[in-house]
């Protein structure tokens, strides 16, 4: 069987998407696409790709019911360049394969992340791990950028001096800051990539890694547009409810209005029935 190709993804191969001041995302290669997902799902009863409408419905069903293994058949490989502090967050996603630039073997470039004035933010008082949307005075914005840049210039000059004295690269690098840029090749299957995007495109995520999430998402959408459509519908823009939240919701529901809204909606009958089942309500009787 010939290798599955996707014209929209082929058009993106090796295209550089600039991120932050020196970073980028490049889609280097991919394996499979929407067709591979449906082929993998239908292999149990010997049928492959059908119509686009049927394939969209199958992919949507698989994703919303967490049948994840067919999505693992699609693999994307990226070449990435990012500040080290972004890379350290990235590496928390352990369901991928990567090779990163090594400061033991290479002399590191004089490239550091400095936030633009509009990216300087106060610490949030409500979120311990994030920034605030409160306005920052222009004077402070400028001072922050210059303070960071000056520290970076100093640390890199000291790094170069140590190298010039013959100090081992693995020791000379240790005082370089987290703002230094690194590079990696990163390979991940579509199921785990969707998990990455769910977390890193969320508004709680740090702004700098969200910028990479947006670029990665563009590539994922090109490789598997039907799967990405289902991901947006059920995961990225969907929400899960706890048992307690569901109980509160049921108590506040106007059931006749809900059923009328469902009947007037463009949701497929299976989706309408599933929503009623989620809420613990009896499905509508089929028309006689």
N, C-alpha and C positions, 0 to 999 in steps of 0.2 A: 504494500500500500504506500502511495506517495506521501511525502511529508506534508502535513497540513500547513498551508500558508494563509496569511491574512493580509491583503493589500494595504490596509490602513496601517498595520503594524510594520510591514516592510518599509513603508514610506518614512517611518520614524527611526529606523535603525541607524545608529551612530549620530543622530541629530542631537546637538547639545542644547539642553535647556538650562540657561543660567539661573542660579539660585544664590541669594545673598550677594556679597560683593565679589567673591572669587570662586564660589562653588558651582557645581553643575550636576545634572542627571543625564545619563545617556543610556538608552536601551541598546544593549549590545547584541542580544539574541533572545529568541523565545522558542518554545516548543508547544505546539498545539494552540487551540483557541476554542470558541464555542462549539465547533464541530467535534473536537476531541472530547469535550465534556459529555455531549449527548451520545457519542459512540461508546464511551466508557460506561455510561449509565444503562444503555440498551443492550450491552453485550450479553447480559444474562438471558435475554430471550431472542438473541440473534438478529436484531434490527439496528440499523445505523441512522444516519441523518434523514429526517423527513422534511416537511415543509418548514419555512421560517416560523410560521405561527405555532406549529407544534413544538419546534425546538425551543422557542421562547417560553412556552407554557411549561415544558419539562424542566428547563433550567430554573425558572422561577419556583417551581414546586420543590426541586432539590434544595435550593438555597433556603427557602423559608422553613423547610422541615429539617434543616441541618444534616442533610445527606452530603457529607463533605468530600468523600473520597474521589468522586469524578472531577472535582475542581483541583485536586492534587495532581491530576494528569497534565495540567497546564503549568509550564515553568517559564519564568522570566529571569534574564540575567542583565544586571545593570553595572555600569561603571559610574562611580559616585565620587564627588569631591565635597568635603564638608569640614567645618571646624571640629576639633577633637571633642568639644563638649556636646556637640550634636551626635557624633559617632558613639560616644559613651551611652547616650540614651538609645541609639539605634541598636546597639549590641545586646540590649535587654531582650530583643526578639531573637530567641535562640533557635527558632525553627527555620534556619536558612544556612547557606554555605557561603563563606567569604574568605577573601585574601586581602589583607590591608597593607598599605605602605609601611615599611619598617625603617625607623630611625637608626637601627643598628647597622643596616646595610647601605643606607643612602644618606647623603647630606640633605637635610630638610630645607625646603624653600622658605624664603622670607615672605610668607603670605599669611596674614592674620585677619580674622574677622573683627571689624570695627563697626558697631551699629550706626546706622544713619541717625541724624538728629530725631526724626520722628519715631524711631524704634526704642529710644531711651524711656524707661518706665519705672515707676515706683514699685516697691514690694506691695502685693495685695495684703490687706488686713484680714480678708475672709478666706484666702487660699494660700496656705503656707508654702506651696511649691510654685506659685505663679506671680505674674505681675498684675498691676492695677491699670485701669483705664483713666485714672485721674490725670489731669493735665500736668506736664512738667515744664517749669520755666525754661525759656530759651537759653539763659545763662548756664543753667545746670546741664542741659543737654550738651552744650558745647564743651563744658568742662569734663563731663563724663567721657566723651569721645576722645578728647585730647589726653586725658589721664590714661585711658586704655592704650592709645596709640603710643604714648611715650614709654609706658612699661614694656610694650612689645618691642619697640626699637632697642631699648636697653638690653632686654634679655637675648635678643637675636645677636646683637653685637658681642655680648659675652660668650654666646655659643660659638660664633665664628672665631673669637680669640682662643677659646679652648681647643678648637680644631687645629688652628694654626700652631699651637704649642704641641701638637701631636697627641692630645688626649683622645681616648677611644670615643667613637661616635655614640656608643651606648651610654657613656657617662656624660658627655658634653650636652646631650639633649635634655637631661632630667629637669632643668630649670625652665624649659620652654613652657609657655602658658597654654591653657586649654583653648585659646582662640586660634592657635596654629591650625592650618588646614592639613587634612590627611586625605588619602584616597583609598578606595577599595573596590573590588569586584564583588558583587552581592547577588546570589542566585536564590530564588525562593519560588515555591509553588503558589498557585493562585489562591487556594484556601487560606494559607498563612499570610499571603500578601493582603488579603481582605481584612484579616485580623489586625495587621500592622496599620492599614489605612483607617480602620475604625478608631483606633486609639490616637494616631498621629494627625488625623484631620479634625479631631474633636477640638472644640474651642478651649478646653482645659489644657491642651498640649502647649508646650512652649512655642512661641511664634516662629522661631527659627526652624524648628523641625516641621512645623505645619507647612512652611514654604516648600520643603522637600516632599512632603506628603502630596501636595497639589500636583507637583511635577510627576511623581510616580503614578498618581491616579490617571493622569493623561495617557501614560503608556499602557496601563492596565485596561483602560477603556478601549484603546485601539486594538489590543490583542484579543479581547473577549467582550465585545460590546453588549451582548445579551446578558452575560453573567454580571457585568458591571451595572447594568440597568437593574437587575434583581438585587444586587448588593446595595445600591442606593435606596431602593424601595424598602427593603426589609431590615437592613442593618444600619447603613450610614444615617438615614433620615428616619429610621424606626426607633421605637423605644420598648424596653421590656418593663413589665409590671410585676411587683411582688404579689404574694398571696393576699397580704393585707391591703395593698392598693387596689387589687381586683375586687375585694370585698366592698371597699368603700365605693368604688365605681358602680358596682352592681346596685348598691343601695340608692344611688343618686340617679340611676338611669330612668329615662322615660321610654319604656320598652316599645310602645306603639310608634313613637316618633322615630326610634332607631330602626325599626323594621321598615317603616315607610321610606326612610332615607336610604336604606340598603336596596330596597326595590327600585328606587329611582337612580341608583348609582351605576357606574359602568364596571363595577367589580364582577368578575365571573361568578357563576353560581357556587363553585367550590370555595372561592374566597369568602363569599357571603356566609356559607355554612360554617366555615372555619372560624369566622369572627364570632358568630353566635355561640359556637362551642367554647371558644376562649372565655366568653363571658358567662358560661354556664346556662345558656338559654337554649330552649328546644329549637331545632331547625325548622324553617318554614315548611309547611306541607307542600309537596310538589303539586303543580296544577293537574287537575283531573283531565 
